[in-house]
Amino acid sequence: MSHKSDLQADPDVHFGTLANGMRFAIMRNTTPPGQVSVRFRISSGSLQENDDQQGLAHLLEHMAFKGSTNVAEGEMIRILQRKGLAFGRDINGHTYYDETVYKLDLPQGDADTVSTGLMLMRETASELTLDAGAFDRERGVILSEERLRDTPQYRAALEIMNSLLAGKRATMRAPIGKADIISNAPVALVRDYYRANYRPERATLIVVGDIDPAAMEIEIRQRFGDWKAVGPPPAEPDLGTLATKGDSAEVIVVPGGMTSIQIAWTRPYDAAPDTFAKRRTKLIEDLGLRVLQRRLSTIASKADAPFIGVIAGSQDLFDSAHVVQIEANSETDKWQAALAAIDQEQRRIQEFGATQAEIDREDLDYRSALQAAAAGAATRMTTDIASVLASSVDDDQVFTSPAEDLSLFETMTSGVTAAEINRALQHAFSGNGPQVVLQTAQPPEGGVDAVRQVYDASNAIAVSAPSGAADVAWPYTQFGEPGAVVERRTVEDLGLTMVRFSNGVRLTVKPTKLRANEVLVREDIGRGRLGLPKDRSAPIWASRAVAWSGVKAMDYQDIQKALTANIVSIDFSVSDSSFRFDGRTRTEDLATQLQLMTAYTSDPAYRPEAFKRVQQAYLSGLDQYEATPGGIISRDFPGLVHSGDPRWTFPDRAQLSAAKPDEFEALFRPMVSNGPIDITIVGDVTVDDAIRLTAETFGALPPRPETASSNDRDDVHFPATTEKPVLQTHSGGADIAAAAFAVPIGDLLSDLPRSFTANIATQIFQNRLIDQFRIAEGASYALQGIADLSSEVPGYGYAYFYVETDPAKVARFYALVDEIANDLWSHDVSPDELARAREPIVETLKHRQQSNEYWIAYLHHAQTDSRRLDRIRDSLSGYGKVTAGDIRAFATSYFSPEKFWKFEVLPATVR
């Protein structure tokens, strides 16, 4: 929505400005049908705060949900829940340095629902009551959020950013603010900020979805046309002047953090309008930096690499500076080698430039992505479009269509030469820098001087021109005689075709037009965790290394090179019931996608260097888990709720360190090479094409065994209830703790009606916890409840609830849990409470069913377990049948405090 530009905005978006200065953007989009997304952006954030208001822009965002002239406190969320919106997912907001954005994703595009959404945004614009009592209660929520975000990663990122932006106002205005101001500021200061900054000329309303744009404009003008600013506009803040730096070195010590080393260059932010010339300048720089990224990624994939992972690129930070960064994560004692490597590769490309062959590859890769986006433009998701539109306002960019983006790229790159890109790289590595910053948990011996010495020593080493890399061709195009179909049947009501090939491979195809030119492929092999021994640990955690290992004929980097022109992907993971490859492609590349997955299955390479890279990444990140209660929960909870079963237990440092590459191969090779194969293909493809292409790949493999039926009911157990909570400690602040409780229920597929009741009952329990513990008492920001009933492990499943709060309030949380549980099995819930829990679940399910991701997730193993199809058929009607009596009966059976298993994470300092 930039002004003074020669770029053509997307013609499908209708832009306008009201007489009061408020801008709007409206776009009709029907993917998925019936949905409407609203974004209300105020171009004011933490940068607009006065010194005594730090953190109040964010607090104001929270207060937007706490009552207004026409909506009583506590009613906004309830109004939207009745319309099928879920708090957090569909109802949210964020405050950043230069903006505050409110988000509503409306599940229905009917006039009443859309009008309700616009009414609430209009209330936010100028009608918030900002009640002093509600303000005081919300302070605790904000402070809880501040503690939640205060992780080693956050502290390190903030310090690095502040170093790069030295001299700019952004370094003094972190959006979360200052705890003492949040705790003590009078509500009048929030009201002052609200009146000064929430003004129509600073606002943009974005509405995207299944709507009539003309009717929407009329309603926007009617609702927002009377909005008037209060008082004169405030002066724009002085954003400061970027400090001038030459060569510099710095050490940032963050206990519990990872080790990383970076070299950066900064120059003043270019505030010129978004134009063809400006975009072309950025594109040329990006292409050059992508060559550098590719070179560094190749180094990271080799044996004895000096770093674990690396990123090279550029960005504009908060209208404050243009930053070019090269950042490498390394082992604690290898930062010196990592620094030398990124320094020398940077100097190599600066001195000798990128080759034309390298540039052509990045050009092709970039073009392929734009072509795929343009081909799928007609079925872009409404939520995605709305968010990108909001971002374009934040970046003061013209919102161009995917087709225009491709056309611009073709024009911009026509005739581009290596010389021009290399000149752009020379410019990129100029300005303030090089700025070398070491992030570490412990200061190095010698401090910043040691960093300076390592960098100077590396700089003294002359670099040579890169050796030319040979072209590689994808060799896996033939796998033998295409497999014969020995069984084929259709499931008419779900639009499925199920096939079994003569070699035992099964294929389920679901053609859709949900996303144009998109096809998802899933391959399930064997029995996953359930097929592993439960008496010893195995390096399941190393699953990422399977994809990173590549195949026998070529490593991962060469695969990327050979398939540059194709839109394909490969990911490998271990689930409870299978070893799993996933791919996402476009229709014309489905053959290549299936070849890629078949090559990984039939000709895998378990390269030690890939294993070691994953191993070092885990070892380097271990201390971060200890630094926060949330980290402990994410690390230990899965193992604990599986009674310490090693198949679900996170490895400790000794286990990680002792693991060997041959154990990695011994775990995965037999399973991947010999297990039963179940393929699912969903998306923009015909049934005949899917069968033919699968027959030529997976169907041509040697015979695979049939999927074995099993009953592991007695093999996987939920832990027994304990009198006192299982207790762990974290090494972070003394003012934050976590508490969780869980209760066994059973699996999903054996009792579908119970699963529907469990989800609604869990949502009701969570809603009550949020209403009381978060909203009424202001005791927590992070609170959630989930019914996790396994569709893979017979007899296993549970509901759990989790909160992060002050250690002194853990006892209150458990007392409230007991109160809620007692009330649920003593009284029927009201029709309104039942509806506010059920409707968001139902609406979310409806829209998930309009995505390829839903079908790829729900259809695996459907050929051998028809209950999976019943789950798809019965979900919507099943939720509709749940009654208040069912909720009460469920609560009586499961939500009994004597059945609760509890887990606490307390600060080590107060245990």
CORGIWO-V397774 format. One line per field, one symbol per residue. ss: DSSP state (H for helix, E for strand, - for the rest). phi: phi as a letter, one per 40 degrees, with the letter a starting at -180 (. if undefined). psi: psi as a letter, one per 20 degrees, with the letter a starting at -180 (. if undefined). A space follows every 10 residues. Layout:
ss: ???
phi: ???
psi: ???
This chain:
ss: ---------- --EEEEE--- --EEEEEE-- -----EEEEE EE---HHH-- HHH--HHHHH HHH----E-- ----HHHHHH HH----E--- EEEEE----E EEEEEE---- HHHHHHHHHH HHHHHH-E-- -HHHHHHHHH HHHHHHHHH- -HHHHHHHHH HHHH---EHH HH------HH HHHH--HHHH HHHHHHH--H HHEEEEEEE- --HHHHHHHH HHHH------ ---------E -------EEE EEE-----EE EEEEEEEE-- -----HHHHH HHHHHHHHHH HHHHHHHHHH --------EE EEEEEEE--- EEEEEEEEEE -HHHHHHHHH HHHHHHHHHH HH---HHHHH HHHHHHHHHH HHHHH-HHH- -HHHHHHHHH HHHH------ -HHHHHHHHH HHH----HHH HHHHHHHH-- -EEEEEEEEE ------HHHH HHHHHHHHH- ---------- ---------- ----EEEEEE EHHH-EEEEE E----EEEEE E-------EE EEEEE--HHH H--------H HHHHHHHH-- E--E-HHHHH HH-------- EEEE----EE EEEEE-HHHH HHHHHHHHHH HH-E---HHH HHHHHHHHHH HHHHHH--HH HHHHHHHHHH ---------- --HHHHHH-- HHHHHHHHHH HHHH--EEEE EEE---HHHH HHHHHH-HHH ---------- ---------- -----EEEEE ------EEEE EEEE------ -HHHHHHHHH HHHHHHHHHH HHHHHH---- --EEEEEEE- ------EEEE EEEEE-HHHH HHHHHHHHHH HHHH------ HHHHHHHHHH HHHHHHHH-- -HHHHHHH-- ------HHHH HHHHHHHHHH H--HHHHHHH HHHH--HHH- EEEEEEE--- -
phi: .ccfbccccd ccbcbabccc hccabbacab bccgcbbbbb bbcaaccccc dcbchccccc dccccbhadb bcdgcdccdc cccgcbcgcb baaabbcbab bbbbbccbcc dccccccccc ccccdabccf ccccccccdc cccccccccc cdcccccccc ccccbdgccd cbbddcgbcc cdcbcccdcc ccccccbcbd cbbbbbbbic bcdccccdcc cccbcccbcb gccccccccg bdccbcdaba bbcbdgccca bbbbbbadcc ccdcbdcccc dccccccccc ccdccccccc cccfccacaa bbibacbffb acbbbbbbcb cdcbcccccc cccccccccc cbgccccccc ccdccccccc ccccccccbc cdcccccccc cccdcfbccc cdccdccccc ccccgcbccc cccccdcdcb gcicbcbbba cbcccgfccc cccccccccc ccbbcccccc cbbcccbbbh cdcccbaaab bdcbgbbbbb cccgcbbbbb cabcbcgbbb bbbbbgbfdc ccccbacbcd dcddcccccg bdcacccccd ccbdcbcbaa ababbcbacb bbababdcbc dccccccccc ccbcbbcdcc ccccdccccc cdcccccacc ccdccbddcc cbfgdccbcc cccccccccb dccdcccccc cccbcdbbbb bbhcaccccc ccccccbccc cddbccccca bbdcbbbccc cbcbccbbbb ccccbaabba aabcbhcccc acdccccccc ccccccdccc dcccccbfca ccaabacbcc cbbdgbiaba baabacdcbc ccdcccdccc dccccbbccc dcccccccdc cccccdcccc bccdcccccc gccbaccccc cccccccccc ccbdcccccc cccbcbdccc cbabbbcccb c
psi: kqrlqjqoqo iipoqrprhi ipqqpppppk orqiqppppo pplpbhhiqr hjjoihgghg ghiijkqagj oqpihgghgh hhjjqppggi orrqpagjqp ppppopiqjq hggghgghgh hhghgjjphl phghghhigh gghggghhim rhgggghghg ghghkpiqhh ijlphhaphh ghhipqhhhg hggghhhnqh ijqpppppam rohghggghg hghihjppqo rqqqqpqoia ppqpqbpqqq popnpirrpq pqpqpqrqpo jqqorggghg gggggggghh ggggghhggh irqkqirgqq ppaqqpolkh qpppqopppr qgjjhghggh ghghhghghh girqrhgggh ghgggggggh ggghhjhikq pghggghhgg hhggjlqpoq qhghgggggg ghiojqrhgg hhhhhghgla boapoppppq hpqqpibhhh ggggghgghi pqqrqqqppq qqqoimipja pqqqpippqq nghikqppqp rhjipqpppn prkhopkppq ppoppbjbhi jqqjjqqqlh ijhhiggihb rhhqrghhgh ghkhiqnrrp qprorhjqpp qqqpargijh ghghgghhgh ghlqpnphhg ghggghgghh ighhhiiqhh ggghghgggg ikkjpiijpp qrgggghiqq hhhghhghgh ghhirqpopp ppbmqqgggg gghhhiehii rqqqrqppqr okhjhpqqqq pqgqqpprqr jbqijprqqq qqpqgrrghi nghhhggggg hhhggggggg gghgghikiq gopqpponpp jhopipqrqq qpqpaphijg hhghghghgg gghhjhqqqq hghghhgggh gghggghhik qhhghhhiiq jhhinihhhh gghigghghh iprhhggggg hhhhlphiip pqpqoqphij .
